[in-house]
Amino acid sequence: MRIRLCLAALSLVGGAGLATVSAPSATAAACTDIDVLAARGTFEPGTLGLIVGDPVYSALQQKITGKTLSSYKVNYPADLSPTSAAQGNSDLVNHVTSQAAACPNQRFILVGYSQGANVVDNSIGISSAGAVVGSPIVATIPNALEPRVAAVLLFGNPIRALGKSVTGTYESRTIDFCAQGDPICENGGGDVGAHLGYTANADAAAAFAAGKV
């Protein structure tokens, strides 16, 4: 019930009418210094995500100076279908791979909120299977490109409710916010509103990333 209430709250933010579409193959964009990939939460509206993606990207533009930034909205349904996170996982990895080939000096910052955190988790080799709106891993960023991922910024990460976290290669480059009482990332959490408050962490996340680029 708590999970349903939380997802319902997200839909009330304004994204309940989003269509479910299959993710097309990613195509390369401009060769900026840093490409910021944002995977939005379930039914989350906004360009990159109203609650996390948009404010985090704005904060990154303020914190990272002397470098050019671009953004990419991970193309996936972000709905409750069982293959949603897997589609995002595939699109994120495809985009990083195509960008890396087209732009040899470009680095990446990965941003994931709620279901979008599952997408990022899977893409860096941490399975979200069994988590709320999670999925098995369908693709991972190639080992050769791993050094080009500067930072991983996660918010309301569902795998944390399973007692999991990002470990291994990406651990030192990852910051993972879970608000007290958030039922999506805290086992037994009962504060639905906590899951909707991660805009408050945008500056801290951007400062962390700025220290990694």
C-alpha positions as CSV (number, residue, x, y, z in Angstrom):
1,M,0.0,0.0,0.0
2,R,2.8,2.5,0.9
3,I,4.5,1.8,-2.5
4,R,1.2,2.3,-4.4
5,L,0.6,5.6,-2.5
6,C,4.1,6.8,-3.4
7,L,3.7,6.0,-7.1
8,A,0.3,7.6,-7.1
9,A,1.8,10.7,-5.6
10,L,4.4,10.8,-8.4
11,S,1.7,10.5,-11.0
12,L,-0.2,13.4,-9.4
13,V,2.9,15.6,-9.9
14,G,1.7,15.7,-13.5
15,G,3.0,12.8,-15.5
16,A,0.1,10.3,-15.3
17,G,-0.7,10.7,-19.0
18,L,2.7,9.8,-20.4
19,A,2.6,7.3,-23.2
20,T,4.5,4.0,-23.2
21,V,6.8,3.8,-26.1
22,S,9.7,1.5,-27.1
23,A,13.1,3.2,-26.8
24,P,14.7,3.8,-30.2
25,S,18.4,3.4,-30.8
26,A,20.4,6.2,-29.3
27,T,22.2,8.6,-31.6
28,A,25.2,10.7,-30.9
29,A,24.8,14.4,-30.0
30,A,27.2,17.3,-29.6
31,C,30.7,16.6,-28.3
32,T,30.7,18.6,-25.1
33,D,33.1,18.0,-22.3
34,I,30.5,16.3,-20.1
35,D,27.3,14.6,-21.1
36,V,24.7,14.4,-18.3
37,L,22.3,11.4,-18.6
38,A,19.2,11.6,-16.5
39,A,16.7,8.7,-16.0
40,R,13.5,10.1,-14.5
41,G,11.3,8.5,-11.9
42,T,8.0,6.7,-12.5
43,F,5.5,9.0,-14.3
44,E,7.8,12.0,-13.5
45,P,7.2,15.0,-15.8
46,G,9.8,17.6,-16.8
47,T,12.5,17.9,-19.4
48,L,15.0,15.7,-17.6
49,G,12.7,15.1,-14.6
50,L,10.9,17.8,-12.6
51,I,12.0,16.6,-9.1
52,V,15.6,15.5,-9.8
53,G,16.9,15.7,-13.4
54,D,16.1,19.3,-14.2
55,P,17.3,20.8,-10.8
56,V,20.4,18.7,-10.8
57,Y,21.4,19.7,-14.3
58,S,20.9,23.4,-13.4
59,A,23.0,22.9,-10.3
60,L,25.7,21.1,-12.4
61,Q,25.8,24.1,-14.8
62,Q,26.5,26.3,-11.8
63,K,29.0,24.1,-10.0
64,I,31.1,22.9,-13.0
65,T,32.8,25.8,-14.6
66,G,35.2,26.0,-17.5
67,K,33.7,22.9,-19.2
68,T,30.8,22.5,-21.6
69,L,27.8,20.4,-20.6
70,S,25.1,18.6,-22.5
71,S,22.1,16.6,-21.3
72,Y,20.3,13.5,-22.4
73,K,16.9,12.3,-21.2
74,V,17.0,8.5,-21.0
75,N,14.3,7.3,-23.4
76,Y,12.1,4.8,-21.6
77,P,8.5,4.5,-20.5
78,A,9.1,5.2,-16.8
79,D,5.8,3.4,-16.1
80,L,4.8,0.3,-14.1
81,S,5.3,-2.2,-16.9
82,P,7.7,-5.0,-16.1
83,T,10.1,-4.1,-18.9
84,S,10.2,-0.4,-18.3
85,A,13.5,-0.2,-16.4
86,A,15.1,-2.7,-18.8
87,Q,14.2,-0.4,-21.7
88,G,15.9,2.5,-19.9
89,N,18.9,0.3,-19.1
90,S,19.3,-0.5,-22.8
91,D,18.9,3.1,-23.9
92,L,21.4,4.5,-21.4
93,V,24.1,2.0,-22.4
94,N,23.4,2.6,-26.1
95,H,23.7,6.3,-25.6
96,V,26.9,6.2,-23.7
97,T,28.4,3.8,-26.2
98,S,27.5,5.9,-29.2
99,Q,28.6,9.2,-27.6
100,A,31.9,7.7,-26.5
101,A,32.6,6.5,-30.1
102,A,31.7,9.9,-31.6
103,C,33.4,12.0,-28.9
104,P,36.6,10.4,-27.6
105,N,37.2,13.0,-24.9
106,Q,33.7,13.3,-23.5
107,R,32.9,12.2,-20.0
108,F,29.6,11.2,-18.4
109,I,27.6,12.0,-15.3
110,L,24.7,9.5,-14.7
111,V,21.7,10.7,-12.8
112,G,18.8,8.4,-11.7
113,Y,15.8,9.0,-9.5
114,S,13.5,6.3,-8.2
115,Q,12.9,3.9,-11.2
116,G,15.6,5.9,-13.0
117,A,18.0,4.8,-10.2
118,N,17.2,1.2,-11.1
119,V,18.1,2.1,-14.7
120,V,21.4,3.5,-13.7
121,D,22.1,0.7,-11.3
122,N,21.6,-1.9,-14.0
123,S,23.7,0.0,-16.4
124,I,26.7,0.0,-14.1
125,G,26.3,-3.7,-13.3
126,I,24.2,-3.6,-10.1
127,S,21.0,-5.6,-10.7
128,S,17.7,-4.0,-9.6
129,A,15.8,-7.3,-10.0
130,G,13.4,-7.7,-7.1
131,A,13.3,-4.0,-6.3
132,V,10.2,-1.7,-6.8
133,V,9.9,-1.2,-10.6
134,G,13.2,-3.0,-11.1
135,S,14.4,-5.4,-13.7
136,P,17.3,-7.8,-14.5
137,I,20.3,-6.3,-16.2
138,V,20.1,-6.3,-19.9
139,A,23.2,-4.2,-20.8
140,T,26.2,-2.7,-19.0
141,I,28.5,0.1,-19.8
142,P,31.6,-1.5,-21.5
143,N,34.6,-1.9,-19.2
144,A,36.7,0.2,-21.6
145,L,34.3,3.2,-21.1
146,E,34.1,2.9,-17.3
147,P,36.8,5.5,-16.6
148,R,34.9,8.0,-18.6
149,V,31.9,7.9,-16.1
150,A,32.9,10.8,-13.8
151,A,30.0,10.5,-11.3
152,V,26.9,8.6,-10.5
153,L,24.1,10.5,-8.7
154,L,21.2,8.5,-7.3
155,F,18.1,9.5,-5.5
156,G,15.4,7.4,-3.8
157,N,17.2,4.3,-5.1
158,P,14.8,1.2,-4.8
159,I,17.7,-1.3,-4.4
160,R,18.5,0.2,-1.0
161,A,15.2,-1.2,0.4
162,L,16.7,-4.6,-0.4
163,G,19.8,-3.9,1.6
164,K,21.8,-3.3,-1.6
165,S,24.0,-0.4,-2.8
166,V,26.5,0.5,-5.5
167,T,29.7,-1.3,-4.7
168,G,32.9,-2.1,-6.6
169,T,34.2,-0.1,-9.5
170,Y,31.8,2.8,-9.3
171,E,31.4,3.1,-5.5
172,S,33.8,6.0,-5.0
173,R,32.1,8.0,-7.7
174,T,28.6,7.4,-6.5
175,I,26.4,9.5,-4.1
176,D,23.1,7.8,-3.2
177,F,20.5,9.9,-1.4
178,C,17.7,8.2,0.6
179,A,15.5,10.5,2.6
180,Q,14.4,9.3,6.0
181,G,11.1,7.5,5.8
182,D,11.1,7.2,2.0
183,P,9.3,3.9,1.4
184,I,10.9,3.3,-2.0
185,C,14.5,3.2,-0.7
186,E,14.0,2.6,3.0
187,N,12.7,-0.8,4.1
188,G,9.7,0.0,6.3
189,G,9.6,3.7,5.4
190,G,6.2,5.3,5.6
191,D,6.7,8.9,4.5
192,V,5.4,9.2,1.0
193,G,6.3,12.9,0.8
194,A,9.9,12.1,1.5
195,H,10.2,10.4,-1.9
196,L,9.1,13.7,-3.6
197,G,11.6,16.0,-1.8
198,Y,14.9,15.2,-3.5
199,T,15.1,18.6,-5.3
200,A,16.6,19.7,-2.0
201,N,19.7,17.5,-2.7
202,A,20.4,18.9,-6.1
203,D,23.2,21.3,-4.9
204,A,24.9,18.6,-2.8
205,A,24.8,16.2,-5.7
206,A,26.2,18.7,-8.1
207,A,29.0,19.7,-5.7
208,F,29.9,16.0,-5.4
209,A,30.0,15.6,-9.2
210,A,32.1,18.8,-9.6
211,G,34.7,17.2,-7.4
212,K,35.0,14.2,-9.7
213,V,35.3,15.8,-13.1
